[in-house]
Amino acid sequence: MADAADFDRQMAAQNARGEEILWHEVPNENILVEGLGFFAEERRWNRLPQSLSGMLQAQRPALIELSSHMAGACLRFRTDSRAVWVKAAVNAAPYMAHMTPAAQCGCDCYLRALPDMAWQFAGLTKFSPQEDSFCCELARDLPPHTEVLVYLPLYIGIRSIAIGLEKGAQMQPALPRKHRRTIAFYGTSITQGGCASRPGMAYPAILSRELDREVYNLGFSGNGVGMSGLASCFCSLPRLGALVVDIQPNAGPQGLLETNLPAFLDAVRGCAPQLPVLVLSASWQTKCGWNSTEAEQFAREECFQQQEVERRKSRGDSFIWFASARDMLETVAKETTVDGVHLTDLGFWLLAQKLRPLLCRMLEQGQTNE
């Protein structure tokens, strides 16, 4: 069978072509690593700190592997190079049936010429899906004095990564974000980014660009169940301004929602009494459209979460909110998933647009009460 690249050059892998490239290994003083709250101290490519390893092994071993996935992690820097490359070694070749290799194991890239300009998508890694390493061109013909944002893979860990610039080009640290306070998203595979087409299309990443804030993606595929032992870790994330809790798709089917959600929220309040917290119920699952048992269970889980938030508000917690992702995506719910559960880029983008004003209000209230 002929390769699609034989007919369309845009379908071809974009490997480095022998140019004179100066490689900048990460960590690097000129490359800011964002989205990994413990990287500055531990220099580990992991979303959770080493100190939790014993608890994870005892209570939820899958989190040891999942926390090494780089969902939400990104690199930022400024350069006058006219082209940018990335070279990485990941922990496995792409293996997912309904998610692109570029999203699972690759990188994508955004640019902005000035701090007050919007980020623009510039390119992604195109590599052989049989490989566990790649060396690819990300973007070319960049404007001068560009700020570059490179997202790391959503569903795999990395062994090493380096940014390539033209020989003789300068690299400088990225400018500070417009807003200092960060947002953490704790949840499931949907939070992690399944099944975006590329890393920058996971909804926490979209919100990070639009709000110009650092975010922490703490989505753990199949394992976002509301472990109360994680609460203090999350609350210790640098400059945390808001926490989104989206555990229904995992905790509900495992029978853990009614036990774990109250305990998790209690643990958060023990660490951060005035941290703005959003409890986000799940987006609509396609099978609920014809399976009444599934639909009724979904409705009960959503109702429980809303009632739990209202109960806390009635007891004086004015820093907690509830939102329904099902309601947010209702008008287009049938066309927002890959497989009836996991969102497409359309679903992620629409969810981000609906969440944005609510998060802004939460962050404003939290800042007012600091």
C-alpha positions in Angstrom: 0.0 0.0 0.0 1.3 3.4 -0.9 2.2 5.9 1.9 -0.1 8.9 2.0 3.1 11.1 2.0 3.6 9.9 -1.5 0.6 12.0 -2.5 0.6 14.8 0.0 3.8 16.2 1.5 1.8 17.6 4.4 1.4 14.0 5.5 5.1 13.3 5.7 7.2 13.1 8.8 9.1 16.4 9.4 12.4 15.2 10.7 15.4 17.5 11.2 17.0 17.7 7.7 20.6 18.0 8.5 20.6 21.8 9.2 23.2 23.2 11.6 21.2 23.0 14.8 22.3 24.1 18.2 20.6 21.9 20.8 19.6 23.2 24.3 19.0 20.3 26.7 16.3 20.7 29.3 16.7 21.6 32.2 18.2 24.8 31.0 18.3 28.3 32.6 16.8 29.9 29.6 13.9 27.4 29.2 11.1 27.7 31.7 9.4 24.4 32.6 5.7 24.9 33.5 3.0 22.6 34.6 5.2 20.4 36.8 4.8 21.8 40.3 7.7 19.9 41.8 10.2 20.0 38.9 12.1 23.0 40.3 13.0 21.1 43.5 13.3 17.5 42.3 14.3 17.8 38.6 12.0 14.8 37.9 9.7 14.5 34.9 6.7 13.7 37.0 3.5 15.5 38.0 3.6 14.3 41.6 6.4 14.6 44.1 8.7 11.7 45.1 7.4 11.9 48.7 4.1 10.3 47.6 5.6 7.2 46.1 5.0 5.0 49.1 1.3 6.0 49.4 0.7 5.6 45.7 2.3 2.1 45.7 0.1 1.1 48.6 -3.2 2.7 47.6 -3.2 3.3 43.8 -0.1 1.9 42.0 -1.3 3.0 38.6 -0.6 6.5 39.6 3.1 5.8 39.6 3.1 5.3 35.9 0.3 7.9 35.1 2.0 10.7 37.1 5.1 10.3 34.8 2.9 11.2 31.8 3.6 14.8 30.8 0.0 16.1 30.4 0.0 19.8 30.8 3.8 20.2 31.0 5.3 22.8 28.7 8.4 24.7 27.9 8.6 28.5 27.3 11.4 30.6 26.0 12.2 33.6 23.7 14.4 33.4 20.6 15.4 35.2 17.4 15.8 31.8 15.6 13.8 31.5 12.4 13.1 27.8 13.1 12.6 25.6 16.1 13.2 21.9 16.5 12.6 19.4 19.3 14.4 16.2 20.1 13.0 13.8 22.6 13.2 10.2 23.9 9.9 8.9 25.4 9.1 5.9 27.4 7.3 4.0 24.7 6.2 4.2 21.1 2.6 5.3 20.5 0.2 2.5 21.4 -3.3 4.0 21.7 -6.0 3.0 19.2 -8.1 6.2 19.1 -5.6 9.0 19.9 -3.0 10.4 17.6 0.7 9.6 18.0 1.3 13.4 18.1 -1.0 13.8 21.1 0.0 10.7 23.0 3.8 10.9 22.5 4.6 14.1 20.6 4.8 17.8 21.1 3.1 20.8 19.6 4.1 24.5 19.5 2.6 27.9 19.9 4.1 31.4 19.2 3.4 34.9 20.2 5.4 38.0 19.1 4.5 40.2 22.1 3.3 39.4 25.6 -0.1 41.0 25.0 -0.8 39.1 21.7 -2.7 35.8 21.6 -0.8 32.5 21.2 -0.9 31.1 17.7 -0.5 27.5 16.8 2.7 27.0 14.8 3.3 23.2 14.3 3.7 19.8 15.8 5.9 16.8 15.7 5.4 14.4 12.8 7.2 11.2 13.4 7.1 7.5 12.8 4.5 5.9 15.2 6.9 2.9 15.5 9.6 5.0 17.3 10.1 5.9 20.9 12.2 8.9 20.0 12.0 11.7 17.5 13.9 14.7 16.2 11.4 17.0 14.4 11.0 20.5 13.1 8.3 22.3 15.0 8.0 25.6 13.3 9.8 27.6 10.5 9.9 31.2 9.3 9.3 32.6 12.7 9.0 36.3 13.2 11.9 38.0 15.0 11.9 38.1 18.8 9.3 35.4 19.3 8.1 33.7 22.5 7.8 30.0 22.0 5.6 27.5 23.9 6.1 23.8 23.5 3.7 21.3 25.0 5.0 17.9 26.1 3.2 14.6 25.4 -0.2 13.9 27.0 0.0 10.1 27.5 3.7 9.1 28.0 6.7 9.9 30.1 9.9 11.3 28.7 13.5 10.3 29.2 15.1 13.4 27.7 14.2 16.5 25.7 16.1 19.3 23.9 15.1 22.3 21.9 16.9 23.1 18.7 17.6 26.5 17.3 19.5 27.8 14.4 23.2 28.0 15.0 24.0 31.5 16.3 20.5 32.2 17.4 19.9 33.6 20.9 17.7 32.1 23.5 16.3 34.0 26.5 14.0 33.2 29.4 10.2 33.6 28.8 8.5 36.7 30.1 6.4 36.3 33.2 2.7 35.2 32.8 0.2 38.1 32.9 -1.4 36.5 35.9 0.6 35.0 38.8 -2.0 32.7 40.3 -2.1 29.2 38.9 -5.0 26.7 38.4 -4.9 22.9 39.1 -7.2 20.5 37.3 -7.7 17.2 39.1 -9.6 14.5 37.2 -9.7 11.6 34.8 -8.6 10.8 31.2 -10.7 13.7 29.9 -8.7 16.1 32.1 -5.5 14.4 31.1 -6.3 15.1 27.5 -7.9 12.0 26.0 -8.5 12.2 23.1 -7.2 15.5 21.9 -5.5 15.5 18.5 -2.3 17.2 20.0 -1.2 18.3 23.4 -2.2 21.9 23.2 -5.8 21.0 22.6 -6.5 19.5 26.1 -8.9 21.9 27.7 -6.6 22.8 30.6 -4.0 23.9 28.0 -6.5 25.9 26.1 -7.5 27.7 29.3 -3.9 28.3 30.2 -3.3 30.1 26.9 -6.5 32.1 27.0 -6.1 33.2 30.7 -2.3 33.5 30.4 -1.8 31.5 33.6 0.3 28.5 34.4 -1.9 25.4 34.9 -1.3 22.0 36.5 -2.9 19.1 34.7 -3.6 16.4 37.3 -5.7 14.2 35.2 -5.0 10.5 35.7 -6.6 8.2 33.1 -9.0 5.7 34.8 -7.7 6.7 38.3 -9.0 10.2 39.1 -11.2 8.9 41.9 -10.7 11.7 44.6 -8.0 10.3 46.8 -7.9 12.4 49.9 -4.2 11.7 50.4 -3.5 13.8 47.3 -5.2 17.0 48.6 -2.3 18.4 50.6 0.0 17.8 47.7 -2.3 19.7 45.3 -2.8 22.6 47.8 1.0 23.0 48.0 1.4 23.7 44.3 3.1 27.0 43.7 0.9 30.1 43.7 -2.3 28.0 43.5 -5.3 30.2 42.9 -8.1 27.7 42.0 -8.7 23.9 41.9 -11.1 22.1 39.5 -12.3 18.7 40.7 -13.6 16.5 37.8 -13.7 12.9 39.1 -17.2 11.6 38.3 -16.2 9.5 35.2 -13.8 7.4 37.3 -15.2 7.6 40.8 -18.8 7.1 39.8 -18.4 3.7 37.9 -16.1 2.5 40.6 -18.6 3.2 43.3 -16.3 5.7 45.1 -17.9 9.1 44.3 -20.2 9.4 47.4 -17.4 8.4 49.7 -14.4 10.0 48.1 -15.7 13.4 47.0 -16.7 14.6 50.6 -13.5 13.2 52.1 -11.3 14.9 49.4 -13.1 18.2 49.8 -12.7 18.0 53.6 -8.9 17.4 53.1 -8.6 20.3 50.7 -10.4 22.6 53.2 -8.1 21.3 55.9 -5.1 22.7 53.9 -6.7 25.7 52.1 -9.9 27.0 53.8 -10.3 29.8 51.2 -9.0 28.2 48.0 -11.6 28.5 45.2 -12.8 25.0 44.3 -15.0 24.0 41.3 -16.7 20.6 41.4 -17.2 19.8 37.7 -19.6 17.0 36.8 -19.0 14.8 33.7 -19.8 15.6 30.1 -22.7 13.5 28.6 -21.8 10.0 27.6 -23.4 8.9 24.3 -24.8 5.6 25.6 -26.9 7.5 28.1 -29.0 8.5 25.1 -30.4 5.0 24.8 -29.5 3.2 28.0 -31.9 4.3 30.7 -30.0 2.6 33.5 -26.8 4.4 32.5 -28.7 7.7 32.2 -30.3 7.4 35.6 -26.9 6.5 37.2 -25.3 9.5 35.5 -28.1 11.8 36.8 -27.8 10.5 40.3 -24.0 11.1 40.3 -24.4 14.6 39.0 -27.1 15.4 41.5 -25.0 14.1 44.4 -22.1 16.4 43.4 -24.4 19.4 43.2 -26.0 18.7 46.5 -22.6 18.2 48.1 -21.5 21.6 47.0 -24.8 23.2 48.1 -24.5 21.5 51.5 -21.1 23.0 52.0 -22.2 26.5 50.9 -25.1 26.3 53.3 -22.5 25.7 56.1 -20.6 28.8 55.2 -18.1 27.7 52.5 -18.3 30.6 50.0 -15.3 29.4 48.0 -16.9 26.4 46.3 -18.8 26.1 43.1 -20.6 23.4 41.0 -20.8 23.3 37.2 -22.2 20.6 34.9 -20.1 19.8 31.8 -23.1 18.0 30.5 -25.1 21.2 30.5 -22.1 23.1 29.0 -21.9 20.8 26.0 -25.6 19.9 25.8 -26.4 21.5 22.4 -23.6 19.7 20.6 -23.1 16.7 22.9 -23.5 14.1 20.2 -20.6 15.5 18.2 -18.0 16.2 20.8 -16.5 12.8 21.5 -14.2 10.3 19.8 -15.8 7.2 21.3 -18.9 8.3 23.2 -16.8 9.4 26.3 -13.6 11.1 25.5 -13.7 14.6 23.9 -12.6 15.7 20.5 -10.8 19.0 20.0 -14.3 20.5 19.4 -15.5 19.2 22.8 -12.3 20.5 24.6 -12.5 23.9 23.0 -16.2 24.3 23.8 -15.7 23.2 27.4 -12.9 25.7 27.8 -15.0 28.5 26.5 -17.8 27.7 29.0 -15.4 27.3 31.9 -13.5 30.5 31.3 -15.8 33.1 32.7 -16.6 31.0 35.8 -12.9 30.5 36.5 -12.3 34.2 36.1 -15.0 34.9 38.7 -13.5 32.3 41.1 -10.0 33.6 40.8 -11.2 37.2 41.3 -13.0 36.3 44.5 -10.1 34.3 45.8 -7.7 37.2 45.1 -10.0 39.6 46.8 -9.9 37.5 50.0 -6.2 37.0 50.1 
